[in-house]
């Protein structure tokens, strides 16, 4: 075992520990900031009983996806910190005096950064995508039935679609499951001649093949008393690909799924700019 090899492993370990330390600190700050926002959000629901464990679970499931964004920053700060520690302990001076070149103590840091990038993209990203998808479902389950449909402080998501019964406009306060599940839904139905037919208010909606299933729906139409339905069907020509591109969270699609999704969107003539940018961003890690 050569001295150069031993020193390379030592520097690599220093870099790794410093980067992980900076990452842990930033992730902790993200967690507390997200918890504050969730507590503020839950406090707006009068009479709502949302446990602290549920809020913690939502925040923890969001963390993997959000921590990917700060990776370049943490690697940069961690690398600077590692060099500062080595310099303050005069280890770099000793190494230079021993005849080692600058590349010999820089390359271990480069190696650690490259390995971290490969691990984050190929292993960590699929896990974070699954966690993000689970957080969206849990968030929708927790908040959609506790939100007032008259609250307009949050813009929510809008979707215009066409179906066998005519055009309709859908507004959802909460979007989850890559756009296939909606919460706090309002829909305005028009006939084939674009005349208004009815308005639908529902707790949630699920996209099926050729139609939306609106749960706990109240249907209001001109000249009729509002009617309540446990389930109400709204026709649509949208496919999961269309909805995912319009409403879905990009971060819930893993690195391995992005190429196939982009190719499918291009073949369908749909814009996939967000997903292409996401794919290139992951490659740049």
C-alpha positions in Angstrom: 0.0 0.0 0.0 1.7 3.2 -1.2 1.6 6.5 0.7 -0.1 8.2 -2.3 -2.9 5.6 -2.1 -3.4 6.0 1.6 -3.5 9.8 1.3 -6.0 9.5 -1.6 -8.3 7.4 0.6 -7.9 9.8 3.5 -8.7 12.9 1.3 -11.7 11.1 -0.2 -13.0 10.3 3.2 -12.6 13.9 4.3 -14.4 15.1 1.2 -17.3 12.6 1.7 -17.8 13.4 5.4 -17.7 17.2 4.8 -20.2 17.0 1.9 -22.5 14.7 3.8 -22.3 17.1 6.8 -23.3 20.1 4.7 -26.0 18.1 3.0 -27.5 17.0 6.4 -27.5 20.6 7.6 -29.3 21.8 4.5 -31.8 19.0 4.6 -32.6 19.7 8.2 -33.3 23.4 7.3 -35.5 22.2 4.4 -37.4 19.9 6.8 -38.1 22.6 9.4 -39.1 25.2 6.7 -41.5 22.6 5.1 -42.9 21.7 8.5 -43.6 25.4 9.3 -45.5 25.7 6.0 -47.5 22.5 6.7 -48.4 23.7 10.2 -49.5 27.0 8.7 -51.5 25.2 6.1 -53.2 22.8 8.6 -54.0 25.8 10.9 -56.2 27.3 8.2 -58.6 24.3 8.4 -61.1 25.2 11.1 -62.0 22.1 13.1 -59.6 19.9 11.2 -57.8 17.2 13.1 -54.5 16.6 11.5 -51.9 14.7 13.5 -48.3 15.9 13.8 -47.1 12.5 12.7 -49.0 12.9 9.4 -47.4 16.3 8.8 -44.0 14.9 9.6 -44.6 12.0 7.2 -45.5 14.4 4.4 -42.4 16.5 5.0 -40.1 13.5 5.2 -41.4 12.1 2.0 -40.8 15.4 0.2 -37.2 15.7 1.5 -35.5 13.3 -1.0 -36.9 15.1 -4.0 -36.0 18.5 -2.7 -32.6 17.5 -1.5 -31.6 16.7 -5.1 -31.9 20.4 -6.0 -29.4 21.4 -3.4 -26.8 18.7 -4.2 -24.6 20.9 -6.4 -24.6 23.6 -3.7 -23.7 21.1 -0.9 -20.9 19.5 -3.0 -19.4 23.0 -3.7 -19.6 24.1 -0.1 -18.5 20.7 1.2 -15.5 20.7 -1.1 -14.4 24.2 0.0 -14.9 23.1 3.6 -12.8 20.0 3.1 -9.9 22.0 1.6 -10.1 24.6 4.4 -9.9 21.8 7.1 -6.9 20.3 5.3 -5.2 23.7 5.0 -5.8 24.7 8.6 -4.2 21.5 9.8 -1.2 22.2 7.5 -1.8 18.8 5.8 -1.7 20.4 2.3 1.6 22.1 3.1 3.1 18.8 4.2 1.8 17.0 1.1 3.2 19.7 -1.2 6.5 19.5 0.7 6.6 15.8 0.2 6.6 16.3 -3.5 2.9 15.5 -4.3 1.4 17.5 -7.1 -1.8 19.5 -6.7 -3.7 16.9 -8.9 -2.9 14.2 -6.4 -5.0 15.8 -3.6 -7.6 17.3 -6.0 -8.5 14.0 -7.8 -9.9 12.2 -4.7 -12.4 15.1 -4.3 -13.3 14.9 -8.0 -13.7 11.1 -7.7 -16.1 11.5 -4.7 -18.1 14.2 -6.5 -18.5 12.0 -9.6 -19.5 8.9 -7.6 -22.0 11.0 -5.6 -23.5 12.3 -8.9 -23.8 8.8 -10.3 -25.4 7.5 -7.1 -27.8 10.4 -6.9 -29.0 10.0 -10.5 -29.2 6.2 -10.8 -30.2 5.0 -7.3 -31.3 8.0 -5.2 -33.5 9.7 -7.9 -35.9 6.7 -8.4 -36.3 6.4 -4.6 -37.0 10.2 -4.3 -39.5 10.0 -7.2 -41.5 7.2 -5.4 -41.3 9.2 -2.1 -42.5 12.3 -3.9 -45.5 10.4 -5.4 -46.3 9.0 -2.0 -46.2 12.5 -0.4 -48.5 13.9 -3.1 -51.0 11.1 -2.3 -50.8 11.6 1.4 -51.1 15.3 1.1 -54.2 15.0 -1.1 -55.7 12.5 1.3 -55.0 14.8 4.3 -56.0 18.1 3.0 -58.4 17.8 0.1 -61.5 17.0 2.2 -60.6 19.7 4.7 -60.3 22.6 2.2 -63.1 25.0 1.4 -64.0 25.0 -2.2 -64.7 28.7 -2.0 -61.2 29.5 -0.9 -59.5 31.3 -3.8 -56.2 32.2 -2.1 -54.5 29.3 -3.9 -54.8 29.3 -7.7 -54.7 25.5 -8.0 -54.6 23.8 -11.4 -56.8 24.4 -14.4 -57.5 21.9 -17.1 -59.6 22.3 -20.3 -60.7 19.1 -21.9 -63.1 17.6 -24.5 -65.3 14.5 -24.1 -68.2 12.7 -25.7 -70.6 14.9 -23.8 -68.8 18.1 -24.9 -66.1 20.4 -23.5 -65.5 21.0 -19.8 -63.2 23.0 -17.6 -61.8 21.5 -14.5 -60.3 23.3 -11.5 -58.4 21.3 -8.8 -57.0 22.6 -5.7 -54.7 19.6 -5.1 -53.0 17.5 -7.8 -51.4 14.1 -6.9 -50.5 10.8 -8.4 -48.9 12.5 -11.4 -52.1 14.3 -12.2 -54.3 11.2 -12.2 -55.8 12.1 -8.8 -57.4 15.5 -8.0 -58.7 17.0 -4.8 -61.1 19.9 -4.2 -62.5 19.7 -7.8 -64.8 22.1 -9.6 -66.0 21.4 -13.1 -68.1 23.3 -15.6 -69.7 21.2 -18.3 -70.7 22.5 -21.8 -72.5 20.9 -24.6 -71.3 20.4 -28.2 -72.5 23.9 -29.0 -70.5 25.3 -26.1 -73.6 26.1 -24.1 -73.3 25.8 -20.3 -75.0 22.8 -18.9 -74.0 22.2 -15.3 -71.5 22.9 -12.5 -70.0 20.0 -10.5 -68.3 20.3 -7.1 -66.5 17.2 -5.9 -64.2 16.2 -3.1 -61.9 14.3 -5.4 -61.5 12.9 -8.9 -59.7 9.9 -10.4 -58.9 9.5 -14.1 -60.1 6.3 -15.7 -60.1 5.2 -19.3 -62.3 7.7 -21.1 -63.8 9.4 -18.1 -63.2 11.1 -14.7 -64.8 9.6 -11.6 -65.9 12.4 -9.3 -66.4 11.4 -5.7 -68.9 13.0 -3.4 -70.1 15.3 -6.2 -72.8 18.0 -6.1 -74.2 18.8 -9.5 -76.0 22.1 -10.1 -77.8 23.0 -13.3 -80.1 25.8 -14.4 -83.7 25.1 -13.5 -82.9 22.1 -11.2 -82.2 21.6 -7.6 -78.6 20.7 -6.7 -78.2 16.9 -6.7 -75.7 14.9 -4.7 -74.0 11.8 -6.0 -71.5 9.4 -4.4 -69.9 9.1 -7.8 -70.4 11.1 -10.9 -68.8 10.4 -14.3 -67.4 13.1 -16.5 -66.3 12.0 -20.0 -62.9 12.9 -21.3 -60.6 12.2 -24.3 -57.6 12.8 -22.1 -55.0 10.1 -21.5 -52.7 9.7 -18.5 -49.9 11.1 -20.7 -51.9 14.3 -21.5 -52.8 14.8 -17.8 -49.3 14.1 -16.6 -47.8 16.7 -18.9 -50.4 19.3 -17.9 -50.8 18.7 -14.2 -48.3 16.1 -13.1 -45.3 16.7 -10.9 -42.1 16.4 -12.9 -40.2 15.3 -9.8 -42.4 12.3 -9.4 -41.0 10.8 -12.6 -37.8 8.9 -12.0 -34.6 9.2 -14.1 -35.1 5.8 -15.7 -38.8 6.6 -16.7 -38.1 10.0 -18.2 -36.6 8.9 -21.6 -39.6 6.7 -22.3 -42.1 9.4 -21.2 -40.4 12.1 -23.3 -40.4 9.7 -26.3 -44.1 9.0 -25.8 -45.0 12.6 -25.4 -43.1 13.5 -28.6 -44.8 10.8 -30.6 -48.2 12.0 -29.3 -47.3 15.6 -30.3 -47.4 16.8 -26.7 -44.9 19.4 -25.2 -42.4 17.7 -23.0 -40.2 20.6 -22.2 -40.4 20.3 -18.5 -39.5 16.7 -18.5 -36.6 17.3 -21.0 -35.2 20.0 -18.7 -35.6 17.7 -15.7 -33.7 14.9 -17.6 -30.9 17.3 -18.5 -30.7 18.6 -15.0 -30.3 15.1 -13.6 -27.6 14.4 -16.2 -25.7 17.5 -15.1 -25.5 16.2 -11.5 
